[in-house]
Structures are given as structure tokens and as C-alpha cells.
Amino acid sequence: MAIFAILMQLPQPRLIETIKSTYPNDHYAFTDTIWLVSTTGTVTDISAKLGIFDPKEPSKPIIGAAAIFAVSSYSGRAPQTLWDWLRVKLEAPTSG
């Protein structure tokens, strides 16, 4: 599976609830403004699913504002729960 980081300037309860409901078993809250999701697809797919921006429907009402990045590698100092989540998600088989 791929990991994507969703970065918000400010906490957005509606967007956070959408992340939780769209990716119920595949999200990790690093902070109230930084979330990770594990899924297949692209940043554009995630943006559309979460109601941030859909290039196919640019006038569709938005749920929230955030920047989404694909995570290609990682390093640093963080809680063990983050490293465990990343390891499990990156080792998960992709469906297809």
C-alpha cells in the first residue's frame, strides 16, 4: 500500500470526519492537522474522495482544504505507534 500525508493549516472537523469514514482502518492521526492514509491510487484520487478538490468536478462543493503528498520515504523521531503503523501499512499487499 502507499502512504499519503494530508496537511491542514488548521484543524477541520468535517474533513477529519471524512478521513475517518473514508479510510476507517487506514488512517493515522499524527496531529490534529497532519493525517496519514494508506491506500492505492493517487493524490488526486484522495483529494476527490475527501472533497478537497476534484478536477473532474471543479465546481463541486468542498469539504475542506489541505495539501496531500505521497510519502516515498521517512525518517525521524516520533511515537512508536507511528513507526508500527507505517511498517504494517507499507508491508500490506496491494489489491488489484
Secondary structure, DSSP 8 states (H G I E B T S, - for coil): -EEEEEE-SS--HHHHHHHHHHSTTSEEESSSSEEEEEESS-HHHHHHHHTS--TTSTTS--S---EEEEE----S---HHHHHHHHHHHHS----
